Amino acid sequence: MSHTHTDVLVIGGGPGGYVAAIRAAQFGLSTVCVERDKTLGGTCVNVGCIPSKALLQSSEHYAFAAKDAAEHGIVIAGLGVNVAQMMKRKDSVVAQNTKGVEFLFKKNKVTWARGEATLRAGNVVDVRSEDGTVTTWAATDVIVATGSIPISLPFLPIDETSILSNIGALTLPEVPSHLVVIGGGVIGLELGSVWRRLGANVTVVELLPTILPGSDDDVIKEATRIFKRQGLDLRTATRVTDARRSDNGGVHVDIEAGGTTETLDADRVLVSIGRKPSLSGIDADALGLALNRNGSIAVDAQLRTSLPHVYAIGDCTGGKLLAHKAEEEGVVAAETIAGHAAAMHYNTIPSVVYTWPEVATVGATESELKQAGRPYKVGKFPFTANARARTMGETGGFVKFLADEHTGEILGCHMVGPNVSELMAEVVLAMEFRGTVDDIALTCHAHPTLNEATKEAALAALGRTIHL
């Protein structure tokens, strides 16, 4: 069988894959990206980050109109929700992004090989198209970017009709009366927030003692308080023991907490208990590809796998399942292939929950520093004392710094509040340069802005906050 040669072949056109392909092509390397879906962008662009943020934005507008507009002197008569139009706008936003990626491929001369990839020994990749035609590529270097898939419960198989993954929760035709969300992590809270704002009763069931497990304790406490005030019914330290479909098309969900059992009657159930690596088209055993204990692909600091000239990036390598992590890994892999020095800095990858208010975090939590025995100091500033937040009517939350007790180096930062996804970039940049709270405190911030809270929190770590 004849092979078509390429310098770099990327398996998967999600955020990691398409960025890796573009970066490789920028070095003048002939680059092919294999993607089986009808559009590029992977889970993030098609059924994850982008559509969820579109619905979050729409539902935030509705919640403001329904609950807060009157305080601003804005009177809205006949307010309602047109779910079909909301979904239409969401689909339009997704299409703009997927077409944008396709344009970037053309601009950078990346070949999109449409079909299902199978990696064979010696960096040979078969691509089977929809009509069954197989094209075989031989690549000097391969980058595996096959992503992840939702984890399901054995007694609650996902059908995207009544039992939903993130895909089904983004395409509901109407507002459910009662949505049960299994899992109190990012996906569950974001999508639960969308439908709660639009009028659904939402119950979040989390097996662990808190929502947002692994987050800083202060973040968990504040987020829990705010979400409960918004009407989310948070059931932590609660186990789902069984579920069965009801006669009316809904679902009966049995839960247990502290020895007490209860049955929740739901129209829809969203299962968001995590995701697992997808190794579609990758027979690790046959190839001799080393995996981690959780089934993810083992890689080094430059994303090299155990196979020569084979790299892996993004969700299939485990760690934080974040689009921007995958993107940065794609850049590092492509630059390494091109002969440049590159490595990942995982400690400075921010995480965001796009609820309202938002949650943003980077670096170590306070409990992690305690466990490590590292001396630290804390600086915290609430948005209640921030002038811009008051003008917005968004005074919930805070900015919290964790810094080395002796040097002031920023070890972690945790925020709950309006637009903190944008505020965090300043801190990440400072941490990349091993900056200190003194550096943030000495930087002039425009007034009135939300990021003055970042400066004040840095000042608080130094014991000299001004506006509190």
N, C-alpha and C positions, 0 to 999 in steps of 0.2 A: 504493500500500500504506500502510495506517495505521500510525503509530508510537506506541508508548507512551513517554512522556517520563519520564526520571529524572535527578536531579542528578548522581549518580556511578554509573558502571557499571564493575565490576571483572571482568576476564577471568581466571579462575583462582581456585580456592578453596583453594590451599595456604597455608602459613604467612604468606607475604607478602600474598596476596590476601585471605584472610579477616580478617587483622588490619587491613588497609587499609579493608575494608568496615565493620568494627565502628567504627574510629576516625572514619570519615566520618559514619556514622550518629549517633555521639555528638554531632556538631555540629548535628544536626537536618536533615542532608541526606538526601533520599530516595536510597536506595542499593540497587543490584542487584548480586549476585555470580553470575557464570555459571560453572558447574562441570559437566563432562560425566560425571565418574565417579559411581558410585552413592553415594559418601560424600564428605563434605568433608574437608579436611586435606591433600590433595595427596600428593606422594611422601613427604614427611617423616612424616606421621602414619600413612599406609597401608602404605608399603613401604620406609621409610627409617629415620629417627631413632627412632621409637617402637618398632616391632617389633624392630629390631636391639638396642635397649637392653634390651627384655624378655628376649630370648634371651641377651644378654650377662649379665644378672643371673642367669638360671636356670643358665647354664653355670658362672658363678662359684661359685654355691652348690654345684654338683656337684664342681667342682675342689677347693673347700675340704673338702668331706666326704671326698673320695677321698685327698687328699694332706696336709691340714693338721689335720684334726679330731683325730687321735690325739695330736698334740702338746699339744692343749688338754685331754686327758683324756676326749675324746668318742669312744666306740667305736660304730661303725656296722656292723651285720652285714647282709649281703645287699644291698649298695649296687648300684643299677642306674640305667639311663637309660630313661625312657619318653618317647620323642621325640613321640609323638602328644599326650600330655598337655602337654608343653612348648609345642607348637605351639598347642594349644587355649587355654592361658593367654595366650600371645602375642596370639592373635586377640581374646581377651576384653579385653586391655589396649588394643588398637587400637580396638575397638568403643566402649569407654568414652570414648576421646578424640574419635573422630569424632562420636559422639552429643553430646559436650560442645560441640563447635563448632556443631553444628546448634541446640542449645539457646541458645547465645550469639547466633546469628542471630535467633532468635525474640525473645529478650529485648531486642535492640537494634533490632528491626524492619527487619532486612536481608532483602530478598527473594532467595531462592535460585532462579535461573533454571536449571533442569536441562537441559543439552544442550551442543551444540558451537557455540562462538561464531565468527563471522566478522566482523572489523572492516572496515567500509566507510568511504568518505570522509565527512567531516562528522560524525564520531563517531556514526555509525549502526551498530548491531550486530545481526546476525541470529543467532538462537539456534535451532538445529535439534535437536529432541528425538528420543528413540529411535524414536518412531513416525513420524518424518519431518515432523512439524508444525513450521513456522517461525514464531517470534515475533520481531518487529522492535522494537528499543528505540532511542530517540534520547536521547543523554546529553549533558549540558553538559560533563562531564569524564569521560574514560576512563582507567582504570589497567590496564595490561597486566601480568599476573603469570602468564605461561604456563610458567614453570619451565624444566627441562632434562631431557634424556634421556641414557641411557648411550651412550658411544661403543663401537662394536664393531669387531672386527678382520675384514677382508674374507674371510680364509680360515677364520674361526671364527664363523659366524653364530649368534647367541643363539637357543636354542630353549626355554630354561627347563627342560629335562629333563636333558641332560648338559652342555650349554654354558649357563652361568647368568649372569644379571646379578644385581644385589642382590635383585631380586624372587624369582628362583628359589632363591637361597642362603638366603632366609628361609622357605622352604616345603619343604625336603627332608624326605622321609618317614622316612629313616633316616640314621644316621651313616655317611658314606662311608668307605671304606678309605683312599683317597688323594685328597685335594682339591688340585688345582693352582690357585693364585691368581695371575692375571696382573695385576700392579700392586701396588706396595708402599706405596700411600697409605692414607688413613684407612679407606675402605670395605673394602679388601682385608685390612688388618690386623685390623679389628674382626670381620668375618665369619670370617676365617681363625682368629682366636682362639676364637670360639664352637665351631667344629667340632673344633679341636685339643683343647680342654678335654674334649670329649665322647668323644675317643678316635681321631679321624681323624689320619692322617699328612697334614701340610699343608706344601706347598712353595710359597713365595712367589717369583715371578719378577719382578724389577724391572729395567727397561732402564737406568735411571740408576745412578750409582755407589753410592747409598745408598737405604734406605727413607726414608719421610717427606721427600721432596725439598723443599727450601725451608725446612726447620726449622733451628733453631739447632744448630750442630755438636755441642755437648755433649749436647743432647737426643737427637740421632741416635745418638751413641755409646752412651749409657746405654740407650736403648730397644732398640737392636740387641743389646746384651749380655743384657738381660732376656728378650727374645723368643726368642733362641736357647736360653737356659737353660730356657725353657718348652717347647722342642721344636719351634718353628717352624724349618723349613729355609729360610733366607733366601738367595736367589740374586740378588745385585745385579750390575749391569753385565752383565746377561744378556738376550739377545734371543730372543723366540719367533719362529722362522723358518717354522714350518708346523705343522699339526695335522690329524689325520684320525681318524675314528671306528674303534674296534676292533670285532671280531666280537661281543664280549660286551656291547656297549652303552656301553663306556667311551670314552676318548679318548687317542690317542697324541699327545703334545705334543713337538715338536722344539725344542730350545733350543741357543743358541750363546754361549759366553763365552770371550774371549781366544783365539779360533781353535779351541777344542775344542767338539765337538758332542755332544749327548746326547739321548736320547728318554725322556721321562717318561710312564709309564703311569698314567693317572688314571681314577677312577670318574666324577668330576665336575670341571669346569673353571669357575672363577669369573672372568669378565672384568671387571676393575675398573680400567680404564686412564683413567678420567675421564668427564666428562659434557659435553655441548654444549648451547647454548641451544635451547629449543624455541620456535618461532614459529608454532605451530599456529593456523590461522585468521587469521594476520597476513601479508598479501602486501606485504612491505616495498617492493618495486619499484613496484607499482601505487599504493601509498599515498604514496610519496615519503618513506618513513620511513628516517632515517639509521641505518646499522649500523656497528659497529666492525669492524676487520679480521677478528676471529674469529667474526663472525656474530652477536654480541650486539647488543642495542639500545643506541645511544648516548644517554646522559642527562647532565644537569647536576647540580649539588649538591642541587637540589630534586627530582630524578628526572624533570624535564621532558624529553620527546623533541623531535625536530625538528618534530613536528606540533603545531599549537595545541591546547591543552587535552587532550593525550594524554601520560600519564605511563607509566613502566615501572619495575618493581621486581623484586628477587629474581634468580634464576638466569638469567633471560633477558637481564639486563643485564651478565652476566659478573662478574668479580671473584671473591671468595671465595664458593663455593657453600655457604652456611650458612643454615639456617632462621632463626636469630636476626638475621642481616644482613637477610634479606628482610622480617622483621617490622618492624625499625626503619625500613627504607626505606618500607614501607607506611604507617607512622605519619607520616613526613616528607611523603610525597606527599599524604596526606589532610589534614594540617595546612596545607600550602601551598595546596591547593584551597580550604580554609576561610578563607584569608586570614591565617594565622598565620606568623610567622617560624620557619623550621625548616630544618635542614641536617644532613647525615650527617657523623659523625666516624669515618671508616674506620680510623684508627690505633688506636682503642680497642675494636675488635671482637675478642673472644677466639676462639680456635680450640681445639677439644678432640678428642682421640682417646680413645674410651671403651674402650680395652683395660684390662687390669689388670696392673700399675698404669696409671693414666691419664696422658695427656700433655696439658698445657694451655699455651697460649702467647698472648701479646699484644704488640703493638708490634714494634720492630725486633729483628733477630737481631744477633749480634756481628759476623758477616761483613758485614752490611749497613752497620753503623756504620763498620767499617774502610774499606769501599769509598767511603762518603760523606766520609771524612776527619774524622768528628766525634769529638772527644776524649771518652772515656767511662771509667767505672770499673765493676768487676764485684764483685758480692757473691753468694756461693754458700754454701748450707748443706745438708748431706746429711740425709736422713731417718734414717740410722743413728744420728744424735745427738739424735733427737727422742723424748722419753719416750713420748708417745702412740703413735707408730709402733711402738716396741718392744713395747708392750702388745698391739698388734694383730698383731705378727709381720709387719709390712709395712714393712721398712726400706730397700727399694730406692728409688733416685731422689733428687731434690734440688729446691731452689728456687734460681733464679738471677736476680738483678737486673742490669740494665744501666742505668746512670744517667749523666747529664751530669757530666763530670769536675769542672766548676767550680760548677754550681748544685745538683747532686744530683737534678735532675728525672728522674723515671722515664721511660726511653726504651723499655724493653722488659722483659718478665718471662717466664721459661720454667721450667716445672715438669714433673717426672716423679715420680709417686708416688701414694699412696692418696688418693682423693677430691680431687685437685687441680682438678677441674672446678668444685668448690665454692669452693676456696681462692682461685681467680683473681679472683672478684668484687671482693674487697677492693682488689686492685691496679688493676683496671679503674676502679673508683670514684676511686681516688687519681689515676689518669692523667687522668680527665675534669676534675679540678680542677687539673691540671698539678702534682700533688703530687710530693714528693721522697721519697727513701729515708729522710730524716730524719723525715718525717711518719709513715711506717710504723714506724720504729724507736722513736719516742716514744709510739706507741699501745700501751696495755696489752692483752695477749692472755691469755685465760684459760689456766690450767695444770691438767692436761696436755691440750693440744690439738695437732692437726696444724698449725694455722696459726701456732703459735709458730715453725715453721720459716720462715715468711714474714718474721716480725719479725727472726729471727736472720740471714736472708740480707740484709735491709736493714742490719742492724748490721754485717755483714761488708763491705758496700760502703763503710761509714764506717771500717773498720779496727778495729772494737771488738766483734766477736762475743763472746758470753758462754759459750755451751755447746759450744765446739769448741776 
